Amino acid sequence: MEFTESVKRNLTTSAYAQFSGRASRSEYWWFYLGTLAIAFVAGFIEGLAGIPLISIAMLAMIVPSIALSVRRLHDTNRSGWYLLLGLIPFVGTIVLIYWWASSGDTKTNSFGAPSK
């Protein structure tokens, strides 16, 4: 999946708040890069205009980010509840990043067929 396709799919379609199914590594990381780009642009505009644009932008990105993170865990055949490991300082985040970066199941798992 390409950058624009990933960002568009996760912000404008039913994938915005879809917690079921699976998401590929490329879909996850391209969307993450898109989120960083949005934060950078919002921060730049905030610095020029003085309005809290970055806070508004990041609030709008919470639901699709969590939904995509859950779908990415599903691709590695893990429950979305493992996302709560992020509440454990440092160690939980490292474990999640490792899982998000690992390859997904190539066959159908308990969360559905492999993502494209």
C-alpha positions in Angstrom: 0.0 0.0 0.0 1.3 3.5 -0.9 1.4 6.6 1.3 -1.6 8.5 -0.1 -3.7 5.3 -0.3 -3.0 4.5 3.3 -3.8 8.0 4.6 -6.9 8.3 2.5 -8.2 4.9 3.5 -7.8 5.5 7.2 -9.1 9.0 7.3 -12.0 9.1 4.8 -13.5 5.6 4.5 -15.1 3.1 6.9 -11.6 2.2 8.1 -11.6 5.4 10.2 -13.2 3.6 13.2 -13.0 0.0 12.1 -11.4 -2.2 14.8 -12.0 -5.5 13.1 -9.9 -7.0 10.3 -6.3 -6.7 9.6 -3.8 -4.0 8.4 -0.5 -4.6 6.6 2.8 -3.2 7.8 2.9 -0.7 4.9 -0.6 0.6 5.7 0.4 1.1 9.3 3.7 2.8 8.8 2.6 5.0 5.9 -0.3 6.2 8.0 2.1 6.8 10.9 4.3 8.9 8.6 1.2 10.8 7.4 0.2 11.5 11.0 3.7 12.9 11.7 3.4 15.1 8.5 0.0 16.4 9.7 1.4 17.2 13.1 4.4 19.0 11.6 2.2 21.1 9.3 -0.3 21.9 12.1 2.6 22.9 14.4 4.1 25.1 11.7 0.7 26.8 11.1 0.1 27.1 14.9 3.5 28.9 15.3 2.5 31.4 12.6 -1.1 31.9 13.5 -1.1 31.3 17.2 -4.2 29.0 17.2 -4.1 25.6 18.9 -4.3 23.7 15.6 -1.9 20.9 16.5 -4.2 19.9 19.4 -7.2 19.8 17.2 -5.4 17.8 14.5 -4.1 15.2 17.0 -7.5 14.9 18.6 -8.9 14.1 15.2 -6.3 11.4 14.7 -6.9 9.5 17.9 -9.7 7.2 16.7 -8.1 6.2 13.4 -4.7 5.7 15.0 -6.1 3.4 17.7 -8.2 1.5 15.1 -5.3 1.0 12.8 -3.0 -0.1 15.7 -5.6 -2.7 16.7 -5.9 -4.0 13.1 -2.1 -4.2 12.9 -2.0 -6.3 16.0 -4.7 -8.5 14.5 -2.4 -9.0 11.4 0.2 -10.6 13.8 -2.6 -12.7 15.3 -2.8 -10.8 18.6 -5.8 -9.3 20.3 -6.3 -5.5 20.2 -6.3 -5.6 24.0 -2.5 -5.9 23.8 -2.5 -2.2 22.9 -2.9 -1.6 26.6 0.8 -2.7 27.0 1.5 0.9 25.9 0.5 1.9 29.4 3.6 0.2 30.8 6.4 2.8 30.5 9.2 2.1 28.0 8.9 -1.7 27.9 5.3 -1.8 26.7 6.0 0.6 23.9 9.1 -1.3 22.8 7.1 -4.6 22.7 4.3 -2.9 20.7 6.7 -1.4 18.2 8.3 -4.8 17.7 4.9 -6.3 17.0 3.9 -3.5 14.6 7.1 -3.9 12.7 7.0 -7.7 12.5 5.5 -9.4 9.5 1.9 -10.5 9.7 0.4 -14.0 9.2 0.5 -15.0 5.6 -2.5 -17.2 6.0 -6.0 -16.6 7.4 -5.9 -16.2 11.2 -8.7 -15.7 13.8 -9.0 -12.1 12.7 -9.6 -12.7 9.0 -7.8 -13.1 5.7 -4.4 -11.5 5.1 -4.5 -7.8 4.2 -3.3 -6.9 0.7 
